[in-house]
Amino acid sequence: GVSGMFVTDKQAVVDPGFIVSIMVDDIRATIQQIEDFGCEIVRPLGFHPTELIAHFRDPGGNLLGLYQEPG
């Protein structure tokens, strides 16, 4: 299991050396939830030819990724 929280009063990491990605079961539904919460999708689903990934900014402005296993 993994736990965590968003901390919005810290400086955002907008250009990281790596991107922390969250594995999800349904990337399309997760993208919709992210947009519903008002967060920005930075690189939409489909920019990578062989994997289901997308990048977004969390409420604090940090750049994060989503990943769903293909197939």
N, C-alpha and C positions, 0 to 999 in steps of 0.2 A: 504494500500500500504506500501511497504517497500523500502527504498533506502539505498545505501551504496557504498563503493568503496574498492578496494584493496590498502593497504598502504604497500609498500615493504621495507621501510627503518626502520622498527621496528623489534625487536626480535620475532621470530616465537614462537607460542605456539604449541609445538610438543607433549606434554603429558598432555592434559588438564584433569581437574577433571570431565568435561562433554564435550559432542560434540555438537556443534551448527549444526543443520541439516537444509538444504534448501529443501522445498517441491517443487517437480517438476511434470509436467504432463507426461513426457516421460523420465524415468530414463536412458534407454539405449542410447537415443539420447544425453542426457546430459553428460553421461560418455564419449561418443565419442568426444563431443566438448571439454571436459576437457583434454582428451588425445591429441587432435589436437593442443591445446594450450601448450602442453609440460608438463602438470602437472601430478603428480604421483597418480595413483589409489592405495590406501593403502590396502583397504579391498574390493574386487570386489563384484559386485552384486551376490547374492546367498549365502552369508555366514550366513544369518539369515533365518530360515526355514519358517517363517510366514509373513514376511514383505519384501517389496522391498526397500532395503537400500544398500548404499555403502559409503565408506569413501575415502577422497582424501586430498591431500595437495594443497593449493592455491599457487599462484606465490610467496608469501612470505614464504612458508613452513609451514603455519598453518594447523592443522588437522581439517577438516570439514566433515560433512556428507551430503548425499542426501537421500531423502525419497520420495517414490511414494506410494500412497494408493493402497493396493492390490485389485485386481479385476477389 
